[in-house]
Amino acid sequence: MDPLETYAHRYRTELLDRVIPFWLRHSLDHQNGGYFTCLTREGALYDSRKYVWLQGRAVWMFSKLYNELDPRQEFLDAARLILDFLRRHSRDPQGRYYFSLTREGRPSFYQRKPYAAVFAMLGMLEFSKATGDTALRTEAVDLFWKIRSWIDDPTLLGRPPQLPSLADVMVTTSMASEIASIDPDPRFRDILKQCLDQSLAFYDPVRRIFLEHMPADTPEGRLFCPGDSIEASWFLLHAGPDEKMRALLLDSIVGALEFGWDKEYGGLYYFMDVEGLPPLPLESNMKLWWPHTEATYATILAYSLTSDKRFLTWLERIDRHAFDHFSDPEHGEWFGYCDRRGELTNTAKGNNNKGCFHVPRMLLLSLQRAQTPAP
């Protein structure tokens, strides 16, 4: 038996029996449109604001399930409900995206970052695949170019110039990869090549990890997020690197796991200072759900590409920690936040950062790769 088959079976069950039903049952706002993310363990609402980047992520997720796993009408209906709300309410008169909206869709907060727009773009593009809506696809691609301008010139969003950021390379890679898969325009392949080249500016070859910012002689430049480093690695693997870059990216997954794993209590730290100095984020030594989802998929992807048993060893360790600490078999979905020792700091299933995305994305992509024969 292929060693990944057991994971694939369990992840399908987790996805379709526990995670997605939680969101379909508790989160959809059939009165106003959109969906709620601030839900208790049992699914009760504790904040009715709607966070735009999470709206876009959910459109992408439900559309992806419909397109690639099971064309259930309830998946498409959920995606449409959220997308219609997003397109009606999320933009200001200049076409910039708010960070949060009220239940009814009135502006609540404007963050001056491009990331809400990133996930709106991805959601529109994936939904257009499901429906064949060419106008929506064009809207998504047009938004991609607008986001590129916002990243290049943050003053267009009312922000001062920013430090070069790994996050900007990551989101550009993600968007360009999705468009390039359906659009033959060579500009998108050129952008992916640029992203692969630009990522090396954030790569620490000694520790074999990607850092958050540069230059490295500042607290921000010393900041390491194991989850981001691992996510960047698999994003870039999806971008079609050459053999030399592919080897670096596969090794960077191992580097991030080795450097970021808590050898005393297990699990991945949220943030670290690579010089061992106090990190600026006060929550640094917490264990969050999403770095473990990134590490799960990255190790499955890496094993499916290489058959290297190091990745299976890491997968077993990550999977055990994640399911022991975050998965909730009683009420469905996953908890999000543990302290360093692995004790839950709260039992909410969602908030302004956690919605219907990281967990189901990991489960879907992992079971898909687990069913791909290893070389």
FIKE-387244 format. One record per residue (C-alpha): residue number from 1; residue in one letter; x, y, z. Coordinates in Angstrom, 1 decimal. Layout:
# FIKE-387244
{i: NUM; aa: A; px: X; py: Y; pz: Z}
...
//
This chain:
# FIKE-387244
{i: 1; aa: M; px: 0.0; py: 0.0; pz: 0.0}
{i: 2; aa: D; px: 1.2; py: 3.5; pz: -0.8}
{i: 3; aa: P; px: 2.0; py: 5.2; pz: 2.6}
{i: 4; aa: L; px: -0.1; py: 8.2; pz: 1.7}
{i: 5; aa: E; px: -3.3; py: 6.2; pz: 1.1}
{i: 6; aa: T; px: -4.3; py: 6.2; pz: 4.7}
{i: 7; aa: Y; px: -3.9; py: 9.9; pz: 4.9}
{i: 8; aa: A; px: -5.9; py: 10.5; pz: 1.8}
{i: 9; aa: H; px: -8.8; py: 8.4; pz: 3.2}
{i: 10; aa: R; px: -8.8; py: 10.2; pz: 6.6}
{i: 11; aa: Y; px: -8.4; py: 13.6; pz: 5.1}
{i: 12; aa: R; px: -11.4; py: 13.1; pz: 2.8}
{i: 13; aa: T; px: -13.5; py: 12.1; pz: 5.8}
{i: 14; aa: E; px: -12.3; py: 15.1; pz: 7.8}
{i: 15; aa: L; px: -13.0; py: 17.4; pz: 5.0}
{i: 16; aa: L; px: -16.5; py: 16.2; pz: 3.9}
{i: 17; aa: D; px: -17.8; py: 14.9; pz: 7.2}
{i: 18; aa: R; px: -16.4; py: 17.4; pz: 9.8}
{i: 19; aa: V; px: -15.0; py: 20.6; pz: 8.3}
{i: 20; aa: I; px: -17.1; py: 21.7; pz: 5.4}
{i: 21; aa: P; px: -20.4; py: 20.7; pz: 7.1}
{i: 22; aa: F; px: -19.5; py: 23.0; pz: 10.0}
{i: 23; aa: W; px: -19.3; py: 26.0; pz: 7.7}
{i: 24; aa: L; px: -22.3; py: 25.1; pz: 5.6}
{i: 25; aa: R; px: -24.4; py: 24.6; pz: 8.8}
{i: 26; aa: H; px: -23.4; py: 27.6; pz: 10.8}
{i: 27; aa: S; px: -21.8; py: 30.4; pz: 8.8}
{i: 28; aa: L; px: -23.9; py: 31.3; pz: 5.7}
{i: 29; aa: D; px: -25.9; py: 34.5; pz: 5.9}
{i: 30; aa: H; px: -28.9; py: 33.7; pz: 3.7}
{i: 31; aa: Q; px: -30.5; py: 37.0; pz: 4.7}
{i: 32; aa: N; px: -27.8; py: 39.5; pz: 3.8}
{i: 33; aa: G; px: -25.4; py: 37.4; pz: 1.8}
{i: 34; aa: G; px: -21.8; py: 36.5; pz: 2.6}
{i: 35; aa: Y; px: -20.7; py: 34.3; pz: 5.5}
{i: 36; aa: F; px: -19.8; py: 34.7; pz: 9.2}
{i: 37; aa: T; px: -16.4; py: 33.6; pz: 10.5}
{i: 38; aa: C; px: -16.5; py: 34.6; pz: 14.2}
{i: 39; aa: L; px: -18.0; py: 31.4; pz: 15.5}
{i: 40; aa: T; px: -17.8; py: 29.5; pz: 18.8}
{i: 41; aa: R; px: -16.8; py: 25.9; pz: 19.1}
{i: 42; aa: E; px: -20.4; py: 24.9; pz: 18.6}
{i: 43; aa: G; px: -21.0; py: 27.3; pz: 15.7}
{i: 44; aa: A; px: -22.7; py: 30.2; pz: 17.6}
{i: 45; aa: L; px: -22.0; py: 33.7; pz: 16.2}
{i: 46; aa: Y; px: -20.1; py: 36.1; pz: 18.5}
{i: 47; aa: D; px: -19.2; py: 38.9; pz: 16.0}
{i: 48; aa: S; px: -21.3; py: 39.6; pz: 13.0}
{i: 49; aa: R; px: -18.7; py: 41.6; pz: 11.0}
{i: 50; aa: K; px: -17.6; py: 40.1; pz: 7.7}
{i: 51; aa: Y; px: -13.9; py: 40.1; pz: 6.9}
{i: 52; aa: V; px: -13.3; py: 40.6; pz: 3.2}
{i: 53; aa: W; px: -10.2; py: 38.5; pz: 2.8}
{i: 54; aa: L; px: -12.0; py: 35.6; pz: 4.4}
{i: 55; aa: Q; px: -15.1; py: 36.1; pz: 2.1}
{i: 56; aa: G; px: -12.8; py: 35.8; pz: -0.9}
{i: 57; aa: R; px: -11.0; py: 32.8; pz: 0.6}
{i: 58; aa: A; px: -14.4; py: 31.0; pz: 1.1}
{i: 59; aa: V; px: -15.5; py: 31.7; pz: -2.5}
{i: 60; aa: W; px: -12.3; py: 30.1; pz: -3.7}
{i: 61; aa: M; px: -12.7; py: 27.2; pz: -1.3}
{i: 62; aa: F; px: -16.3; py: 26.3; pz: -2.2}
{i: 63; aa: S; px: -15.6; py: 26.8; pz: -5.9}
{i: 64; aa: K; px: -12.5; py: 24.6; pz: -5.7}
{i: 65; aa: L; px: -14.4; py: 21.8; pz: -4.0}
{i: 66; aa: Y; px: -17.1; py: 22.1; pz: -6.8}
{i: 67; aa: N; px: -14.5; py: 22.1; pz: -9.6}
{i: 68; aa: E; px: -12.1; py: 19.5; pz: -8.4}
{i: 69; aa: L; px: -13.7; py: 17.2; pz: -5.8}
{i: 70; aa: D; px: -17.5; py: 16.9; pz: -6.0}
{i: 71; aa: P; px: -19.8; py: 19.1; pz: -8.1}
{i: 72; aa: R; px: -22.4; py: 19.5; pz: -5.4}
{i: 73; aa: Q; px: -24.9; py: 22.2; pz: -5.9}
{i: 74; aa: E; px: -24.6; py: 23.3; pz: -2.3}
{i: 75; aa: F; px: -20.9; py: 24.1; pz: -2.8}
{i: 76; aa: L; px: -21.6; py: 26.3; pz: -5.8}
{i: 77; aa: D; px: -24.6; py: 27.9; pz: -4.1}
{i: 78; aa: A; px: -22.4; py: 28.8; pz: -1.1}
{i: 79; aa: A; px: -19.7; py: 30.3; pz: -3.3}
{i: 80; aa: R; px: -22.3; py: 32.3; pz: -5.2}
{i: 81; aa: L; px: -23.9; py: 33.6; pz: -2.0}
{i: 82; aa: I; px: -20.6; py: 34.9; pz: -0.7}
{i: 83; aa: L; px: -19.3; py: 36.2; pz: -4.0}
{i: 84; aa: D; px: -22.4; py: 38.2; pz: -4.7}
{i: 85; aa: F; px: -22.1; py: 39.9; pz: -1.3}
{i: 86; aa: L; px: -18.4; py: 40.5; pz: -1.9}
{i: 87; aa: R; px: -18.9; py: 42.1; pz: -5.2}
{i: 88; aa: R; px: -21.7; py: 44.3; pz: -4.0}
{i: 89; aa: H; px: -20.1; py: 45.7; pz: -0.9}
{i: 90; aa: S; px: -16.4; py: 45.2; pz: -0.6}
{i: 91; aa: R; px: -15.0; py: 48.0; pz: -2.7}
{i: 92; aa: D; px: -14.7; py: 51.7; pz: -2.1}
{i: 93; aa: P; px: -15.3; py: 54.3; pz: -5.0}
{i: 94; aa: Q; px: -11.7; py: 53.9; pz: -6.1}
{i: 95; aa: G; px: -11.9; py: 50.1; pz: -6.3}
{i: 96; aa: R; px: -9.9; py: 49.5; pz: -3.2}
{i: 97; aa: Y; px: -11.0; py: 46.7; pz: -0.9}
{i: 98; aa: Y; px: -12.2; py: 47.2; pz: 2.7}
{i: 99; aa: F; px: -10.9; py: 44.9; pz: 5.4}
{i: 100; aa: S; px: -14.2; py: 44.3; pz: 7.1}
{i: 101; aa: L; px: -17.9; py: 45.0; pz: 6.6}
{i: 102; aa: T; px: -21.0; py: 45.0; pz: 8.8}
{i: 103; aa: R; px: -23.5; py: 42.2; pz: 8.7}
{i: 104; aa: E; px: -25.4; py: 44.1; pz: 6.1}
{i: 105; aa: G; px: -22.3; py: 45.1; pz: 4.0}
{i: 106; aa: R; px: -21.6; py: 48.6; pz: 5.2}
{i: 107; aa: P; px: -17.8; py: 49.5; pz: 5.5}
{i: 108; aa: S; px: -16.4; py: 48.7; pz: 8.9}
{i: 109; aa: F; px: -12.6; py: 49.0; pz: 8.5}
{i: 110; aa: Y; px: -10.1; py: 49.8; pz: 5.8}
{i: 111; aa: Q; px: -6.7; py: 48.3; pz: 6.3}
{i: 112; aa: R; px: -4.7; py: 49.8; pz: 3.4}
{i: 113; aa: K; px: -3.1; py: 46.5; pz: 2.4}
{i: 114; aa: P; px: -3.7; py: 44.6; pz: -0.8}
{i: 115; aa: Y; px: -4.5; py: 41.2; pz: 0.7}
{i: 116; aa: A; px: -8.3; py: 41.4; pz: 0.8}
{i: 117; aa: A; px: -8.2; py: 42.1; pz: -2.9}
{i: 118; aa: V; px: -5.9; py: 39.2; pz: -3.5}
{i: 119; aa: F; px: -8.4; py: 36.7; pz: -2.2}
{i: 120; aa: A; px: -11.3; py: 38.4; pz: -3.9}
{i: 121; aa: M; px: -9.4; py: 38.0; pz: -7.1}
{i: 122; aa: L; px: -8.7; py: 34.3; pz: -6.4}
{i: 123; aa: G; px: -12.3; py: 33.7; pz: -5.5}
{i: 124; aa: M; px: -13.6; py: 35.3; pz: -8.6}
{i: 125; aa: L; px: -11.2; py: 33.4; pz: -10.8}
{i: 126; aa: E; px: -12.1; py: 30.0; pz: -9.3}
{i: 127; aa: F; px: -15.8; py: 30.7; pz: -9.5}
{i: 128; aa: S; px: -15.5; py: 31.7; pz: -13.1}
{i: 129; aa: K; px: -14.1; py: 28.2; pz: -13.8}
{i: 130; aa: A; px: -17.1; py: 26.7; pz: -12.2}
{i: 131; aa: T; px: -19.6; py: 28.7; pz: -14.2}
{i: 132; aa: G; px: -17.8; py: 29.6; pz: -17.4}
{i: 133; aa: D; px: -18.4; py: 33.3; pz: -16.7}
{i: 134; aa: T; px: -15.9; py: 34.9; pz: -19.0}
{i: 135; aa: A; px: -16.7; py: 38.5; pz: -17.8}
{i: 136; aa: L; px: -16.0; py: 37.5; pz: -14.2}
{i: 137; aa: R; px: -12.7; py: 35.9; pz: -15.3}
{i: 138; aa: T; px: -11.8; py: 39.1; pz: -17.0}
{i: 139; aa: E; px: -12.7; py: 41.1; pz: -13.9}
{i: 140; aa: A; px: -10.4; py: 38.8; pz: -11.8}
{i: 141; aa: V; px: -7.5; py: 39.2; pz: -14.2}
{i: 142; aa: D; px: -7.9; py: 43.0; pz: -14.3}
{i: 143; aa: L; px: -7.9; py: 43.0; pz: -10.5}
{i: 144; aa: F; px: -4.6; py: 41.0; pz: -10.6}
{i: 145; aa: W; px: -2.9; py: 43.9; pz: -12.5}
{i: 146; aa: K; px: -4.4; py: 46.4; pz: -10.1}
{i: 147; aa: I; px: -3.0; py: 44.5; pz: -7.1}
{i: 148; aa: R; px: 0.4; py: 44.4; pz: -8.8}
{i: 149; aa: S; px: 0.3; py: 48.2; pz: -9.0}
{i: 150; aa: W; px: -0.7; py: 48.4; pz: -5.3}
{i: 151; aa: I; px: 2.2; py: 46.1; pz: -4.3}
{i: 152; aa: D; px: 4.7; py: 48.1; pz: -6.4}
{i: 153; aa: D; px: 3.4; py: 51.5; pz: -5.1}
{i: 154; aa: P; px: 1.8; py: 51.2; pz: -1.6}
{i: 155; aa: T; px: 1.0; py: 54.9; pz: -1.7}
{i: 156; aa: L; px: -1.9; py: 54.1; pz: -4.0}
{i: 157; aa: L; px: -3.5; py: 52.5; pz: -0.9}
{i: 158; aa: G; px: -2.5; py: 55.4; pz: 1.3}
{i: 159; aa: R; px: 0.5; py: 53.6; pz: 2.8}
{i: 160; aa: P; px: 4.2; py: 54.7; pz: 3.0}
{i: 161; aa: P; px: 6.8; py: 52.7; pz: 1.2}
{i: 162; aa: Q; px: 7.3; py: 49.3; pz: 2.7}
{i: 163; aa: L; px: 10.1; py: 46.9; pz: 3.4}
{i: 164; aa: P; px: 10.4; py: 44.2; pz: 0.8}
{i: 165; aa: S; px: 8.1; py: 41.4; pz: 1.9}
{i: 166; aa: L; px: 8.0; py: 37.7; pz: 1.4}
{i: 167; aa: A; px: 4.2; py: 37.9; pz: 1.7}
{i: 168; aa: D; px: 4.1; py: 40.0; pz: -1.5}
{i: 169; aa: V; px: 6.1; py: 37.4; pz: -3.4}
{i: 170; aa: M; px: 3.8; py: 34.7; pz: -2.1}
{i: 171; aa: V; px: 0.5; py: 36.3; pz: -3.0}
{i: 172; aa: T; px: 1.8; py: 37.2; pz: -6.5}
{i: 173; aa: T; px: 3.0; py: 33.6; pz: -7.0}
{i: 174; aa: S; px: -0.4; py: 32.3; pz: -5.9}
{i: 175; aa: M; px: -2.4; py: 34.6; pz: -8.2}
{i: 176; aa: A; px: -0.1; py: 34.2; pz: -11.2}
{i: 177; aa: S; px: -0.1; py: 30.4; pz: -10.8}
{i: 178; aa: E; px: -3.9; py: 30.2; pz: -10.8}
{i: 179; aa: I; px: -4.2; py: 32.5; pz: -13.9}
{i: 180; aa: A; px: -1.4; py: 30.8; pz: -15.8}
{i: 181; aa: S; px: -3.1; py: 27.4; pz: -15.4}
{i: 182; aa: I; px: -6.0; py: 28.7; pz: -17.6}
{i: 183; aa: D; px: -4.5; py: 31.7; pz: -19.6}
{i: 184; aa: P; px: -1.8; py: 31.2; pz: -22.2}
{i: 185; aa: D; px: -0.6; py: 34.8; pz: -21.9}
{i: 186; aa: P; px: 3.2; py: 34.5; pz: -21.5}
{i: 187; aa: R; px: 3.3; py: 37.4; pz: -19.1}
{i: 188; aa: F; px: 2.0; py: 35.2; pz: -16.2}
{i: 189; aa: R; px: 4.8; py: 32.7; pz: -16.7}
{i: 190; aa: D; px: 7.3; py: 35.6; pz: -16.8}
{i: 191; aa: I; px: 5.9; py: 36.8; pz: -13.5}
{i: 192; aa: L; px: 6.2; py: 33.4; pz: -12.0}
{i: 193; aa: K; px: 9.9; py: 33.3; pz: -13.1}
{i: 194; aa: Q; px: 10.3; py: 36.7; pz: -11.5}
{i: 195; aa: C; px: 8.8; py: 35.5; pz: -8.2}
{i: 196; aa: L; px: 11.1; py: 32.5; pz: -8.1}
{i: 197; aa: D; px: 14.1; py: 34.9; pz: -8.6}
{i: 198; aa: Q; px: 12.8; py: 37.4; pz: -6.1}
{i: 199; aa: S; px: 12.2; py: 34.8; pz: -3.4}
{i: 200; aa: L; px: 15.9; py: 34.2; pz: -3.1}
{i: 201; aa: A; px: 16.4; py: 37.7; pz: -1.6}
{i: 202; aa: F; px: 14.5; py: 36.3; pz: 1.5}
{i: 203; aa: Y; px: 16.3; py: 33.0; pz: 1.6}
{i: 204; aa: D; px: 18.8; py: 32.2; pz: 4.4}
{i: 205; aa: P; px: 21.1; py: 29.6; pz: 2.9}
{i: 206; aa: V; px: 22.7; py: 28.7; pz: 6.2}
{i: 207; aa: R; px: 19.4; py: 27.9; pz: 8.0}
{i: 208; aa: R; px: 17.6; py: 26.9; pz: 4.7}
{i: 209; aa: I; px: 14.6; py: 29.0; pz: 5.5}
{i: 210; aa: F; px: 12.7; py: 32.0; pz: 4.1}
{i: 211; aa: L; px: 12.6; py: 35.2; pz: 6.2}
{i: 212; aa: E; px: 9.7; py: 37.6; pz: 6.3}
{i: 213; aa: H; px: 11.5; py: 40.8; pz: 5.4}
{i: 214; aa: M; px: 14.8; py: 42.3; pz: 4.4}
{i: 215; aa: P; px: 17.2; py: 43.7; pz: 5.2}
{i: 216; aa: A; px: 18.2; py: 41.1; pz: 7.8}
{i: 217; aa: D; px: 19.8; py: 43.6; pz: 10.3}
{i: 218; aa: T; px: 16.5; py: 44.7; pz: 11.8}
{i: 219; aa: P; px: 14.0; py: 42.9; pz: 14.1}
{i: 220; aa: E; px: 11.7; py: 42.6; pz: 11.1}
{i: 221; aa: G; px: 14.5; py: 41.2; pz: 9.0}
{i: 222; aa: R; px: 15.3; py: 38.6; pz: 11.6}
{i: 223; aa: L; px: 11.7; py: 37.5; pz: 11.8}
{i: 224; aa: F; px: 11.0; py: 33.9; pz: 10.8}
{i: 225; aa: C; px: 7.5; py: 32.4; pz: 10.5}
{i: 226; aa: P; px: 7.8; py: 28.7; pz: 9.9}
{i: 227; aa: G; px: 4.3; py: 28.6; pz: 8.4}
{i: 228; aa: D; px: 5.1; py: 31.3; pz: 5.9}
{i: 229; aa: S; px: 8.4; py: 29.8; pz: 5.0}
{i: 230; aa: I; px: 6.8; py: 26.4; pz: 4.3}
{i: 231; aa: E; px: 3.9; py: 27.9; pz: 2.5}
{i: 232; aa: A; px: 6.2; py: 30.0; pz: 0.3}
{i: 233; aa: S; px: 8.1; py: 26.8; pz: -0.5}
{i: 234; aa: W; px: 5.1; py: 24.9; pz: -1.8}
{i: 235; aa: F; px: 3.7; py: 28.0; pz: -3.6}
{i: 236; aa: L; px: 7.0; py: 28.3; pz: -5.5}
{i: 237; aa: L; px: 7.1; py: 24.5; pz: -6.2}
{i: 238; aa: H; px: 3.7; py: 25.0; pz: -7.9}
{i: 239; aa: A; px: 5.3; py: 27.8; pz: -10.0}
{i: 240; aa: G; px: 7.4; py: 25.4; pz: -12.1}
{i: 241; aa: P; px: 11.0; py: 26.0; pz: -10.9}
{i: 242; aa: D; px: 14.0; py: 24.5; pz: -12.7}
{i: 243; aa: E; px: 15.8; py: 21.6; pz: -11.1}
{i: 244; aa: K; px: 18.2; py: 23.6; pz: -9.1}
{i: 245; aa: M; px: 15.5; py: 25.8; pz: -7.6}
{i: 246; aa: R; px: 13.3; py: 22.8; pz: -7.0}
{i: 247; aa: A; px: 16.0; py: 21.1; pz: -4.9}
{i: 248; aa: L; px: 16.4; py: 24.3; pz: -2.9}
{i: 249; aa: L; px: 12.7; py: 24.6; pz: -2.3}
{i: 250; aa: L; px: 12.4; py: 20.9; pz: -1.2}
{i: 251; aa: D; px: 15.3; py: 21.4; pz: 1.2}
{i: 252; aa: S; px: 13.8; py: 24.6; pz: 2.5}
{i: 253; aa: I; px: 10.8; py: 22.7; pz: 3.7}
{i: 254; aa: V; px: 13.1; py: 20.5; pz: 5.8}
{i: 255; aa: G; px: 15.0; py: 23.5; pz: 6.9}
{i: 256; aa: A; px: 11.9; py: 25.3; pz: 8.2}
{i: 257; aa: L; px: 10.7; py: 22.2; pz: 10.0}
{i: 258; aa: E; px: 14.0; py: 21.6; pz: 11.6}
{i: 259; aa: F; px: 14.5; py: 25.2; pz: 12.7}
{i: 260; aa: G; px: 10.8; py: 25.9; pz: 13.6}
{i: 261; aa: W; px: 9.8; py: 22.8; pz: 15.5}
{i: 262; aa: D; px: 9.6; py: 23.0; pz: 19.2}
{i: 263; aa: K; px: 11.8; py: 20.1; pz: 20.4}
{i: 264; aa: E; px: 10.4; py: 20.2; pz: 23.9}
{i: 265; aa: Y; px: 6.6; py: 20.4; pz: 23.5}
{i: 266; aa: G; px: 6.2; py: 19.7; pz: 19.8}
{i: 267; aa: G; px: 4.6; py: 21.8; pz: 17.1}
{i: 268; aa: L; px: 5.7; py: 24.7; pz: 15.0}
{i: 269; aa: Y; px: 6.4; py: 28.1; pz: 16.6}
{i: 270; aa: Y; px: 4.4; py: 31.0; pz: 15.2}
{i: 271; aa: F; px: 7.3; py: 33.4; pz: 15.0}
{i: 272; aa: M; px: 11.0; py: 33.2; pz: 15.9}
{i: 273; aa: D; px: 13.9; py: 35.6; pz: 15.8}
{i: 274; aa: V; px: 16.7; py: 33.8; pz: 13.9}
{i: 275; aa: E; px: 19.4; py: 35.2; pz: 16.2}
{i: 276; aa: G; px: 17.5; py: 34.1; pz: 19.3}
{i: 277; aa: L; px: 16.7; py: 37.7; pz: 20.3}
{i: 278; aa: P; px: 13.2; py: 38.6; pz: 21.6}
{i: 279; aa: P; px: 10.8; py: 38.5; pz: 18.6}
{i: 280; aa: L; px: 8.5; py: 41.6; pz: 18.3}
{i: 281; aa: P; px: 5.2; py: 39.6; pz: 18.1}
{i: 282; aa: L; px: 4.1; py: 38.8; pz: 21.6}
{i: 283; aa: E; px: 2.4; py: 35.6; pz: 20.5}
{i: 284; aa: S; px: 5.6; py: 34.2; pz: 19.0}
{i: 285; aa: N; px: 5.8; py: 31.0; pz: 21.0}
{i: 286; aa: M; px: 2.2; py: 30.1; pz: 20.5}
{i: 287; aa: K; px: 1.2; py: 27.1; pz: 18.3}
{i: 288; aa: L; px: -1.4; py: 28.0; pz: 15.6}
{i: 289; aa: W; px: -3.5; py: 25.8; pz: 13.4}
{i: 290; aa: W; px: -2.4; py: 27.2; pz: 10.0}
{i: 291; aa: P; px: 1.4; py: 26.6; pz: 10.1}
{i: 292; aa: H; px: 0.6; py: 22.9; pz: 10.7}
{i: 293; aa: T; px: -1.8; py: 22.8; pz: 7.7}
{i: 294; aa: E; px: 0.9; py: 24.3; pz: 5.5}
{i: 295; aa: A; px: 3.5; py: 21.8; pz: 6.8}
{i: 296; aa: T; px: 1.1; py: 18.9; pz: 6.3}
{i: 297; aa: Y; px: 0.5; py: 19.7; pz: 2.6}
{i: 298; aa: A; px: 4.1; py: 20.6; pz: 1.9}
{i: 299; aa: T; px: 5.5; py: 17.3; pz: 3.2}
{i: 300; aa: I; px: 2.9; py: 15.4; pz: 1.2}
{i: 301; aa: L; px: 3.7; py: 17.4; pz: -1.9}
{i: 302; aa: A; px: 7.4; py: 16.9; pz: -1.3}
{i: 303; aa: Y; px: 7.1; py: 13.1; pz: -0.8}
{i: 304; aa: S; px: 4.9; py: 12.8; pz: -3.9}
{i: 305; aa: L; px: 7.7; py: 14.5; pz: -5.9}
{i: 306; aa: T; px: 10.6; py: 12.7; pz: -4.5}
{i: 307; aa: S; px: 9.7; py: 9.5; pz: -2.5}
{i: 308; aa: D; px: 12.1; py: 10.8; pz: 0.1}
{i: 309; aa: K; px: 11.2; py: 9.1; pz: 3.4}
{i: 310; aa: R; px: 12.3; py: 12.2; pz: 5.4}
{i: 311; aa: F; px: 9.1; py: 13.8; pz: 4.3}
{i: 312; aa: L; px: 7.0; py: 10.9; pz: 5.5}
{i: 313; aa: T; px: 8.7; py: 11.0; pz: 8.9}
{i: 314; aa: W; px: 7.9; py: 14.7; pz: 9.2}
{i: 315; aa: L; px: 4.4; py: 14.2; pz: 8.0}
{i: 316; aa: E; px: 3.7; py: 11.6; pz: 10.7}
{i: 317; aa: R; px: 5.0; py: 14.0; pz: 13.3}
{i: 318; aa: I; px: 3.1; py: 17.0; pz: 12.0}
{i: 319; aa: D; px: -0.1; py: 15.1; pz: 11.4}
{i: 320; aa: R; px: -0.1; py: 13.7; pz: 14.9}
{i: 321; aa: H; px: 0.4; py: 17.0; pz: 16.5}
{i: 322; aa: A; px: -2.2; py: 18.8; pz: 14.4}
{i: 323; aa: F; px: -5.0; py: 16.2; pz: 14.9}
{i: 324; aa: D; px: -4.2; py: 15.8; pz: 18.6}
{i: 325; aa: H; px: -4.4; py: 19.6; pz: 19.3}
{i: 326; aa: F; px: -6.6; py: 21.3; pz: 16.7}
{i: 327; aa: S; px: -9.1; py: 18.9; pz: 15.2}
{i: 328; aa: D; px: -12.5; py: 18.8; pz: 17.0}
{i: 329; aa: P; px: -14.3; py: 15.5; pz: 16.2}
{i: 330; aa: E; px: -17.3; py: 16.5; pz: 18.4}
{i: 331; aa: H; px: -18.4; py: 19.7; pz: 16.7}
{i: 332; aa: G; px: -16.3; py: 19.7; pz: 13.5}
{i: 333; aa: E; px: -13.7; py: 22.1; pz: 12.1}
{i: 334; aa: W; px: -10.4; py: 22.9; pz: 14.0}
{i: 335; aa: F; px: -9.5; py: 25.0; pz: 16.9}
{i: 336; aa: G; px: -7.0; py: 27.7; pz: 16.1}
{i: 337; aa: Y; px: -4.8; py: 28.7; pz: 19.0}
{i: 338; aa: C; px: -2.7; py: 26.8; pz: 21.6}
{i: 339; aa: D; px: 0.0; py: 28.0; pz: 23.9}
{i: 340; aa: R; px: 3.5; py: 26.7; pz: 23.7}
{i: 341; aa: R; px: 2.6; py: 23.6; pz: 25.7}
{i: 342; aa: G; px: -0.3; py: 22.8; pz: 23.4}
{i: 343; aa: E; px: -3.2; py: 23.9; pz: 25.7}
{i: 344; aa: L; px: -6.0; py: 25.7; pz: 23.9}
{i: 345; aa: T; px: -6.1; py: 29.4; pz: 24.6}
{i: 346; aa: N; px: -9.7; py: 29.6; pz: 23.3}
{i: 347; aa: T; px: -12.1; py: 27.3; pz: 21.7}
{i: 348; aa: A; px: -13.4; py: 29.6; pz: 18.9}
{i: 349; aa: K; px: -13.6; py: 28.0; pz: 15.4}
{i: 350; aa: G; px: -13.2; py: 31.3; pz: 13.6}
{i: 351; aa: N; px: -12.4; py: 34.9; pz: 13.9}
{i: 352; aa: N; px: -11.1; py: 37.8; pz: 11.8}
{i: 353; aa: N; px: -8.1; py: 35.6; pz: 10.6}
{i: 354; aa: K; px: -9.6; py: 32.1; pz: 10.6}
{i: 355; aa: G; px: -12.3; py: 31.1; pz: 8.3}
{i: 356; aa: C; px: -13.2; py: 28.4; pz: 5.7}
{i: 357; aa: F; px: -9.8; py: 28.2; pz: 4.1}
{i: 358; aa: H; px: -6.5; py: 26.8; pz: 5.6}
{i: 359; aa: V; px: -7.9; py: 23.6; pz: 7.0}
{i: 360; aa: P; px: -10.1; py: 22.6; pz: 4.0}
{i: 361; aa: R; px: -7.5; py: 23.8; pz: 1.5}
{i: 362; aa: M; px: -4.9; py: 21.5; pz: 3.2}
{i: 363; aa: L; px: -7.2; py: 18.6; pz: 3.3}
{i: 364; aa: L; px: -8.3; py: 19.0; pz: -0.3}
{i: 365; aa: L; px: -4.8; py: 19.5; pz: -1.7}
{i: 366; aa: S; px: -3.3; py: 16.8; pz: 0.5}
{i: 367; aa: L; px: -5.7; py: 14.1; pz: -0.6}
{i: 368; aa: Q; px: -5.3; py: 15.1; pz: -4.2}
{i: 369; aa: R; px: -1.5; py: 14.9; pz: -4.0}
{i: 370; aa: A; px: -1.7; py: 11.7; pz: -1.9}
{i: 371; aa: Q; px: -3.5; py: 10.1; pz: -4.8}
{i: 372; aa: T; px: -0.7; py: 11.1; pz: -7.2}
{i: 373; aa: P; px: 1.7; py: 8.2; pz: -7.8}
{i: 374; aa: A; px: 5.2; py: 9.0; pz: -6.4}
{i: 375; aa: P; px: 8.1; py: 8.7; pz: -8.9}
//
